[in-house]
């Protein structure tokens, strides 16, 4: 009986770990897509665009603390697109 409980516990832990990793990597991929969009919008070299985005995120974190990285990148993209109108 104890052996069955341990096996079930190991399976639950394995499934939970798989779910966490899936969520982590899907968010990471989403953030990378947003960074690529920012790079395209800036018409800069990838390194220059990344540095500009990094500095923009620092400014946004000072103004709007506690947001997610995704939010900061989306806000930087929104501001960039808004300023082009």
MDTraj code that builds the backbone (N, CA, C; nanometers):
import mdtraj as md
import numpy as np

residues = "UNK UNK UNK UNK UNK UNK UNK UNK UNK UNK UNK UNK UNK UNK UNK UNK UNK UNK UNK UNK UNK UNK UNK UNK UNK UNK UNK UNK UNK UNK UNK UNK UNK UNK UNK UNK UNK UNK UNK UNK UNK UNK UNK UNK UNK UNK UNK UNK UNK UNK UNK UNK UNK UNK UNK UNK UNK UNK UNK UNK UNK UNK UNK UNK UNK UNK UNK UNK UNK UNK UNK UNK UNK UNK UNK UNK UNK UNK UNK UNK UNK UNK UNK UNK UNK".split()
xyz = np.array([
    [0.0820, -0.1195, 0.0000],
    [0.0000, 0.0000, 0.0000],
    [0.0865, 0.1260, 0.0000],
    [0.1896, 0.1270, 0.0832],
    [0.2792, 0.2421, 0.0887],
    [0.3505, 0.2619, -0.0446],
    [0.3843, 0.1514, -0.1095],
    [0.4524, 0.1576, -0.2384],
    [0.3627, 0.2240, -0.3430],
    [0.2355, 0.1932, -0.3427],
    [0.1404, 0.2524, -0.4373],
    [0.1264, 0.4019, -0.4120],
    [0.1210, 0.4399, -0.2863],
    [0.1107, 0.5818, -0.2509],
    [0.2350, 0.6567, -0.2968],
    [0.3516, 0.5996, -0.2771],
    [0.4758, 0.6638, -0.3210],
    [0.4806, 0.6779, -0.4727],
    [0.4386, 0.5750, -0.5439],
    [0.4359, 0.5821, -0.6903],
    [0.3391, 0.6909, -0.7357],
    [0.2228, 0.6974, -0.6734],
    [0.1245, 0.8005, -0.7075],
    [0.1798, 0.9392, -0.6788],
    [0.2488, 0.9545, -0.5680],
    [0.3083, 1.0828, -0.5321],
    [0.4145, 1.1241, -0.6332],
    [0.4970, 1.0309, -0.6742],
    [0.6000, 1.0596, -0.7750],
    [0.5352, 1.1010, -0.9068],
    [0.4284, 1.0339, -0.9458],
    [0.3580, 1.0695, -1.0692],
    [0.2977, 1.2094, -1.0610],
    [0.2386, 1.2420, -0.9485],
    [0.1804, 1.3756, -0.9305],
    [0.2891, 1.4823, -0.9385],
    [0.4022, 1.4581, -0.8754],
    [0.5132, 1.5533, -0.8794],
    [0.5655, 1.5677, -1.0217],
    [0.5779, 1.4582, -1.0939],
    [0.6265, 1.4627, -1.2323],
    [0.5310, 1.5410, -1.3216],
    [0.4026, 1.5197, -1.3045],
    [0.3036, 1.5922, -1.3842],
    [0.3066, 1.7407, -1.3508],
    [0.3158, 1.7737, -1.2234],
    [0.3225, 1.9143, -1.1827],
    [0.4466, 1.9811, -1.2400],
    [0.5592, 1.9121, -1.2370],
    [0.6829, 1.9673, -1.2932],
    [0.6687, 1.9898, -1.4429],
    [0.6056, 1.8971, -1.5124],
    [0.5854, 1.9117, -1.6569],
    [0.4972, 2.0324, -1.6881],
    [0.3933, 2.0521, -1.6094],
    [0.3043, 2.1667, -1.6295],
    [0.3792, 2.2972, -1.6059],
    [0.4560, 2.3044, -1.4993],
    [0.5321, 2.4257, -1.4679],
    [0.6317, 2.4564, -1.5787],
    [0.7029, 2.3563, -1.6258],
    [0.8003, 2.3780, -1.7332],
    [0.7327, 2.4222, -1.8622],
    [0.6180, 2.3654, -1.8928],
    [0.5446, 2.4048, -2.0131],
    [0.5028, 2.5507, -2.0051],
    [0.4497, 2.5916, -1.8920],
    [0.4090, 2.7310, -1.8738],
    [0.5295, 2.8227, -1.8830],
    [0.6395, 2.7867, -1.8183],
    [0.7602, 2.8689, -1.8189],
    [0.8111, 2.8893, -1.9609],
    [0.8227, 2.7813, -2.0377],
    [0.8778, 2.7929, -2.1722],
    [0.7821, 2.8620, -2.2681],
    [0.6523, 2.8483, -2.2495],
    [0.5591, 2.9183, -2.3371],
    [0.5630, 3.0682, -2.3096],
    [0.5782, 3.1068, -2.1838],
    [0.5911, 3.2496, -2.1516],
    [0.7219, 3.3050, -2.2053],
    [0.8276, 3.2259, -2.1936],
    [0.9573, 3.2694, -2.2446],
    [0.9512, 3.2893, -2.3961],
    [0.8836, 3.1989, -2.4666],
    [0.8694, 3.2109, -2.6115],
    [0.7867, 3.3344, -2.6472],
    [0.6833, 3.3607, -2.5682],
    [0.5994, 3.4777, -2.5930],
    [0.6791, 3.6067, -2.5737],
    [0.7609, 3.6119, -2.4710],
    [0.8445, 3.7291, -2.4464],
    [0.9448, 3.7471, -2.5594],
    [1.0019, 3.6384, -2.6076],
    [1.0977, 3.6470, -2.7183],
    [1.0303, 3.6995, -2.8448],
    [0.9069, 3.6593, -2.8706],
    [0.8335, 3.7109, -2.9867],
    [0.8092, 3.8609, -2.9734],
    [0.7760, 3.9052, -2.8527],
    [0.7562, 4.0486, -2.8309],
    [0.8862, 4.1257, -2.8513],
    [0.9975, 4.0700, -2.8047],
    [1.1270, 4.1354, -2.8255],
    [1.1600, 4.1449, -2.9740],
    [1.1283, 4.0410, -3.0490],
    [1.1519, 4.0438, -3.1936],
    [1.0668, 4.1515, -3.2598],
    [0.9434, 4.1665, -3.2143],
    [0.8568, 4.2716, -3.2687],
    [0.9160, 4.4087, -3.2392],
    [0.9665, 4.4282, -3.1181],
    [1.0290, 4.5553, -3.0823],
    [1.1488, 4.5825, -3.1729],
    [1.2310, 4.4793, -3.1960],
    [1.3477, 4.4951, -3.2838],
    [1.3051, 4.5389, -3.4238],
    [1.2006, 4.4766, -3.4763],
    [1.1535, 4.5122, -3.6110],
    [1.1043, 4.6566, -3.6155],
    [1.0357, 4.6988, -3.5121],
    [0.9788, 4.8335, -3.5101],
    [1.0843, 4.9426, -3.4967],
    [1.1982, 4.9111, -3.4363],
    [1.2995, 5.0142, -3.4136],
    [1.3906, 5.0366, -3.5330],
    [1.3971, 4.9413, -3.6245],
    [1.4873, 4.9494, -3.7400],
    [1.6322, 4.9654, -3.6973],
    [1.6675, 4.9087, -3.5836],
    [1.8052, 4.9126, -3.5322],
    [1.8665, 4.7745, -3.5463],
    [1.9968, 4.7691, -3.5231],
    [2.0603, 4.6378, -3.5158],
    [2.0021, 4.5649, -3.3945],
    [2.0042, 4.4332, -3.3956],
    [1.9476, 4.3596, -3.2815],
    [2.0092, 4.3994, -3.1475],
    [2.1407, 4.4193, -3.1435],
    [2.2055, 4.4571, -3.0173],
    [2.1617, 4.5951, -2.9709],
    [2.1530, 4.6896, -3.0640],
    [2.1108, 4.8251, -3.0281],
    [1.9647, 4.8253, -2.9826],
    [1.8811, 4.7494, -3.0514],
    [1.7396, 4.7421, -3.0127],
    [1.7241, 4.6784, -2.8751],
    [1.8008, 4.5734, -2.8486],
    [1.7941, 4.5082, -2.7171],
    [1.8372, 4.6032, -2.6059],
    [1.9419, 4.6803, -2.6322],
    [1.9896, 4.7757, -2.5311],
    [1.8862, 4.8861, -2.5088],
    [1.8279, 4.9354, -2.6165],
    [1.7244, 5.0380, -2.6052],
    [1.6042, 4.9850, -2.5268],
    [1.5642, 4.8624, -2.5571],
    [1.4525, 4.8010, -2.4848],
    [1.4867, 4.7836, -2.3371],
    [1.6083, 4.7411, -2.3088],
    [1.6506, 4.7230, -2.1694],
    [1.6399, 4.8551, -2.0926],
    [1.6867, 4.9634, -2.1538],
    [1.6799, 5.0947, -2.0888],
    [1.5348, 5.1415, -2.0732],
    [1.4536, 5.1139, -2.1749],
    [1.3121, 5.1507, -2.1675],
    [1.2425, 5.0759, -2.0539],
    [1.2756, 4.9488, -2.0386],
    [1.2156, 4.8687, -1.9309],
    [1.2569, 4.9224, -1.7948],
    [1.3818, 4.9645, -1.7799],
    [1.4275, 5.0231, -1.6529],
    [1.3445, 5.1469, -1.6193],
    [1.3230, 5.2336, -1.7190],
    [1.2422, 5.3540, -1.6966],
    [1.0986, 5.3174, -1.6585],
    [1.0433, 5.2205, -1.7307],
    [0.9054, 5.1796, -1.7014],
    [0.8931, 5.1168, -1.5630],
    [0.9946, 5.0415, -1.5216],
    [0.9908, 4.9797, -1.3879],
    [0.9921, 5.0856, -1.2787],
    [1.0595, 5.1963, -1.3034],
    [1.0598, 5.3045, -1.2049],
    [0.9233, 5.3725, -1.1973],
    [0.8565, 5.3862, -1.3128],
    [0.7255, 5.4511, -1.3166],
    [0.6127, 5.3569, -1.2758],
    [0.6234, 5.2315, -1.3162],
    [0.5174, 5.1325, -1.2934],
    [0.5765, 5.0058, -1.2310],
    [0.6159, 5.0097, -1.1060],
    [0.6783, 4.8906, -1.0458],
    [0.5789, 4.7760, -1.0276],
    [0.6332, 4.6555, -1.0243],
    [0.5522, 4.5389, -0.9927],
    [0.4815, 4.4729, -1.1091],
    [0.5086, 4.5167, -1.2301],
    [0.4455, 4.4553, -1.3472],
    [0.5311, 4.3390, -1.3969],
    [0.4755, 4.2621, -1.4888],
    [0.5504, 4.1498, -1.5456],
    [0.6424, 4.1990, -1.6566],
    [0.7424, 4.1179, -1.6900],
    [0.8331, 4.1533, -1.7995],
    [0.7550, 4.1683, -1.9299],
    [0.6581, 4.0805, -1.9495],
    [0.5747, 4.0879, -2.0695],
    [0.5037, 4.2228, -2.0772],
    [0.4504, 4.2688, -1.9662],
    [0.3792, 4.3963, -1.9647],
    [0.4721, 4.5106, -2.0041],
    [0.5941, 4.5112, -1.9487],
    [0.6890, 4.6180, -1.9803],
    [0.7235, 4.6196, -2.1288],
    [0.7426, 4.5024, -2.1876],
    [0.7761, 4.4965, -2.3300],
    [0.6570, 4.5411, -2.4140],
    [0.5371, 4.4963, -2.3774],
    [0.4170, 4.5391, -2.4497],
    [0.3985, 4.6901, -2.4401],
    [0.4261, 4.7468, -2.3240],
    [0.4137, 4.8921, -2.3054],
    [0.5166, 4.9657, -2.3899],
    [0.6392, 4.9140, -2.3963],
    [0.7428, 4.9763, -2.4792],
    [0.7012, 4.9730, -2.6263],
    [0.6441, 4.8619, -2.6707],
    [0.5964, 4.8507, -2.8087],
    [0.4811, 4.9476, -2.8323],
    [0.3874, 4.9531, -2.7383],
    [0.2737, 5.0445, -2.7506],
    [0.3217, 5.1892, -2.7616],
    [0.4147, 5.2278, -2.6747],
    [0.4669, 5.3646, -2.6775],
    [0.5367, 5.3942, -2.8096],
    [0.6130, 5.2989, -2.8589],
    [0.6836, 5.3165, -2.9854],
    [0.5840, 5.3345, -3.1001],
    [0.4819, 5.2511, -3.1040],
    [0.3808, 5.2624, -3.2100],
    [0.3002, 5.3909, -3.1959],
    [0.2681, 5.4295, -3.0742],
    [0.1915, 5.5521, -3.0506],
    [0.2691, 5.6751, -3.0967],
    [0.3985, 5.6770, -3.0716],
    [0.4800, 5.7924, -3.1087],
    [0.4993, 5.8051, -3.2592],
    [0.4702, 5.7008, -3.3330],
    [0.4842, 5.7061, -3.4791],
    [0.3607, 5.7634, -3.5465],
    [0.2512, 5.7751, -3.4753],
    [0.1265, 5.8260, -3.5356],
    [0.1322, 5.9740, -3.5565],
])
top = md.Topology()
chain = top.add_chain()
for i, resn in enumerate(residues, 1):
    res = top.add_residue(resn, chain, resSeq=i)
    for name in ("N", "CA", "C"):
        top.add_atom(name, md.element.get_by_symbol(name[0]), res)
traj = md.Trajectory(xyz[None], top)
